[in-house]
Every structure is written in C-alpha cells, then in structure tokens.
Amino acid sequence: MKTLQKQTRPLTLKETKALGKIRLSADKVLKRGYRIHYLLVAGLVGAVFVYLATWTKYDFLTFVFGTIAVLSFACVVLMPYEIYKSIRSSKRTITAVDKVITDNNIVVARVTARQIALAKEYEDESDLYIVEMTDNTILYMWDTDYNLKKNFPCFEFEIYDDDFYKLIGRKLNSLSEKVKPIVINPKAKWAYLKRTGIAEHMTIEKRDFKKLVEQINGTS
C-alpha cells in the first residue's frame, strides 16, 4: 500500500480567478464589521415584544410574544460572537489566499486513469471511486463531501492537497472530458465493506481492477 506522488506547480488562470473571488467574499465580511445596527434592531424588537407579552390578556399571545422576545435578545447576546468568528475566519482566509497567490504554486497529485468504477453510497459511507491507473494498480477515492460529481470521473485529473482544497472548496482539477464510470452495485459495495473492508482515501494498491469490481459486485 502506498500513496500518490505529489508535485508542485504554478497556479492556473482559473485557479487565480477563483482565489480572487474567495478573497473578495472574505473582504466583504470584514467591511461589514460587527453591524451594530442589527443588534440595535434586535434589541428594540425584543423590548417591543416584552411589552406586548406583558400587556396581552391571552395566554397564547403571551407565549408567542415572549418567545419572539427571547429569540431577539438571544440574537443580541450571540450575534457578536458569531460575527467575531466570521471576521476571524475571513482574516485567515485572506492571509492564506494572499500567500498562495504570492508564492504562485500549489501541491497536486496528477493521475492518469484507464478505467474508473463508481459505487454510490448505500448507507452513510459516501460514494467510492475505484480508479485503474496502470496494470494491477488502482487508486481508491472517497467522495466524503460529495463535490466530485461536477467534472468527475475523467481520465486525466489532479488532486489538490488538503490545504488548497480547504481554501478553494474543490478536491480536484479535471484535465479531460467527463466519462461514464463502470457501475458497482451500492448494496454489494456495502456488503463487501462489512465483510472485508477496503483501503482508505487516496491510497494505491497493487490489484487487478476488473477482478476487484467483479468481486465487489458479486458480494451478496
């Protein structure tokens, strides 16, 4: 069992534009700041509904008005901390984006595939792609975040390292046209996993692709 070989390359124009959009979005969060007027509005709404809850003669309306007041005051208490976390996260994002753009390089693992099989999720184990790279060499890819489907599977692609993936929100960069995968029965995959287990995400194994697919599909 081994892992993919990684390499460093410059950013593409598409990636640079995507990073620019991410930075712009983070910058907007910083410019909004703590939005004090939202807190004032929430506090005012809470005060109004406390007054209404106090003076109404109907128990149901007292409950409704009281609930709205509590939620409004909860916003006043909790919103500053949530905004603080958002601002802190945005600052980190801007710092990370600026560093990547300045360095102008990212780490990727390039893959050339011959065949690709897909076993969709049966319970909550995520979709599994089995990629044949060369004779008797296969790569396991788990789509735990369900973001591979747009341009994958394809026979030429790059897998981003974790740092860049967390920043840009995509696991891979497709370099060729999308193709239809070989279908693995989801129920059979689930039974196979329960019986024998399978390799972790992004690991390579010396194994016959066709025999493995047949073995999984034949599991009852």
C-alpha positions in Angstrom: 0.0 0.0 0.0 1.3 3.4 -0.9 0.1 7.0 -1.5 0.2 9.2 -4.6 3.3 11.1 -5.5 2.8 14.9 -5.2 4.3 17.7 -7.2 4.3 21.5 -7.1 3.1 23.6 -10.0 2.2 27.3 -10.6 -1.4 28.4 -10.3 -3.6 28.4 -13.4 -5.6 31.4 -14.5 -8.8 29.7 -13.5 -7.5 29.0 -10.0 -6.2 32.5 -9.6 -9.6 33.9 -10.5 -11.3 31.5 -8.1 -9.0 32.6 -5.3 -9.7 36.3 -6.2 -13.5 35.6 -5.7 -12.8 33.9 -2.4 -10.7 36.9 -1.2 -13.4 39.4 -2.3 -16.1 37.5 -0.4 -13.9 37.4 2.7 -13.1 41.1 2.3 -16.8 42.0 2.2 -17.3 40.3 5.6 -14.5 42.4 7.1 -16.1 45.6 5.6 -19.5 44.8 7.2 -17.8 44.6 10.6 -20.0 44.0 13.6 -23.2 45.5 12.1 -24.2 47.3 15.3 -27.5 48.5 13.7 -28.6 44.8 13.5 -28.0 44.4 17.2 -29.9 47.6 18.0 -32.9 46.4 15.8 -32.9 43.0 17.5 -32.8 44.7 21.0 -35.7 47.0 20.0 -37.8 44.1 18.7 -37.1 42.2 21.9 -38.2 45.2 24.0 -41.4 45.7 22.0 -42.4 42.1 22.3 -41.7 42.0 26.0 -44.1 44.9 26.4 -46.7 43.1 24.2 -46.3 39.9 26.2 -46.8 41.8 29.5 -49.9 43.6 28.4 -51.8 41.0 26.4 -54.7 39.2 28.1 -54.4 36.0 26.1 -52.0 33.2 27.2 -51.3 32.0 23.7 -50.2 35.5 22.6 -48.2 35.9 25.8 -46.3 32.7 24.8 -45.8 33.8 21.2 -44.7 37.4 22.1 -42.5 36.0 24.9 -40.8 33.5 22.5 -40.1 36.3 20.0 -38.6 38.5 22.7 -36.4 35.7 23.9 -35.1 34.9 20.4 -34.5 38.6 19.8 -32.4 39.0 23.0 -30.6 35.8 22.2 -29.5 37.4 18.9 -28.2 40.4 20.8 -26.2 38.1 23.0 -25.0 35.5 20.5 -24.6 37.5 17.3 -21.4 39.4 18.3 -19.6 36.2 18.9 -20.8 34.7 15.6 -19.7 37.8 13.8 -16.3 37.7 15.6 -15.8 34.1 14.4 -16.8 35.1 10.9 -14.4 38.1 10.9 -11.5 35.9 12.3 -12.2 33.3 9.7 -12.2 35.9 6.9 -8.9 37.3 8.0 -7.4 33.8 8.0 -8.8 33.2 4.5 -7.4 36.5 3.1 -4.0 35.7 4.6 -4.0 32.2 3.1 -5.2 33.4 -0.3 -2.5 36.2 -0.4 0.2 33.7 0.5 -0.8 31.2 -2.2 -1.1 34.0 -4.9 2.3 35.5 -3.8 4.0 32.1 -3.8 2.3 31.2 -7.1 2.5 27.4 -6.5 0.3 24.6 -5.2 0.8 21.0 -4.4 -1.1 18.5 -6.6 -1.1 14.8 -7.3 -1.6 14.1 -11.0 -3.5 11.0 -12.1 -3.9 9.3 -15.5 -6.6 6.7 -15.4 -7.5 3.8 -17.7 -10.8 2.8 -16.1 -13.0 4.2 -13.3 -15.7 2.5 -11.3 -18.3 4.1 -9.1 -20.1 2.6 -6.1 -22.6 5.1 -4.8 -23.5 5.5 -1.2 -25.7 2.8 0.3 -25.9 3.8 4.0 -23.7 6.8 5.0 -20.3 5.6 3.9 -20.0 8.1 1.0 -19.5 7.4 -2.7 -16.5 5.4 -3.7 -14.4 5.7 -6.9 -12.0 3.0 -7.8 -9.5 4.2 -10.4 -7.3 2.0 -12.5 -4.1 3.8 -13.3 -1.9 1.1 -14.8 -2.0 -2.7 -14.9 -2.8 -4.0 -11.5 -2.5 -0.6 -9.9 -5.7 1.0 -8.5 -6.5 4.2 -6.6 -9.3 4.5 -4.0 -11.1 7.8 -3.8 -13.9 8.5 -1.3 -16.2 11.4 -2.1 -17.0 12.3 1.5 -18.0 15.8 0.7 -20.0 15.0 -2.5 -18.2 17.6 -4.6 -16.5 15.4 -7.2 -19.6 14.9 -9.3 -19.5 18.0 -11.4 -16.4 17.2 -13.6 -15.6 13.7 -12.4 -15.0 10.9 -13.3 -12.4 11.7 -16.1 -9.2 10.1 -17.2 -6.9 13.0 -16.6 -7.1 14.9 -13.3 -5.1 16.5 -10.5 -5.9 16.0 -6.8 -5.3 19.1 -4.7 -3.5 18.9 -1.3 -5.6 19.4 1.8 -4.6 23.0 2.4 -5.6 24.2 -1.1 -8.8 22.1 -1.0 -9.9 23.7 2.2 -9.2 27.1 0.7 -10.8 26.6 -2.7 -13.5 24.1 -1.8 -12.7 21.6 -4.6 -10.9 18.3 -4.3 -9.6 18.0 -7.8 -8.9 19.7 -11.1 -10.3 17.9 -14.1 -8.0 17.9 -17.2 -10.1 15.9 -19.6 -13.8 15.4 -20.5 -16.1 13.7 -18.1 -16.7 10.0 -18.7 -19.3 7.4 -17.6 -17.9 5.2 -14.8 -18.3 1.4 -14.5 -21.2 0.9 -12.1 -20.8 -1.0 -8.8 -23.9 -2.0 -7.1 -24.2 0.1 -3.9 -25.7 -2.7 -1.8 -23.0 -5.1 -2.9 -20.4 -2.5 -2.0 -21.9 -2.1 1.5 -21.8 -5.9 2.0 -18.2 -6.1 0.7 -17.1 -3.3 3.1 -18.8 -5.1 6.1 -17.1 -8.3 5.2 -13.5 -7.3 4.2 -13.2 -3.5 4.5 -11.4 -1.5 1.9 -8.4 0.9 1.5 -8.6 4.4 2.8 -9.0 7.5 0.7 -6.1 8.4 -1.7 -4.2 5.1 -1.3 -2.9 2.9 -4.1 -3.0 -0.8 -4.2 -1.5 -3.4 -6.5 -4.6 -5.3 -7.6 -6.5 -6.3 -10.7 -9.2 -3.7 -11.4 -11.6 -6.0 -13.3 -11.4 -8.8 -10.7 -11.9 -6.4 -7.8 -15.0 -4.8 -9.5 -16.4 -8.3 -10.2 -15.7 -9.4 -6.7 -17.5 -6.5 -5.1 -20.5 -6.8 -7.4 -20.7 -10.5 -6.7 -20.9 -9.9 -2.9 -24.3 -10.7 -1.5 
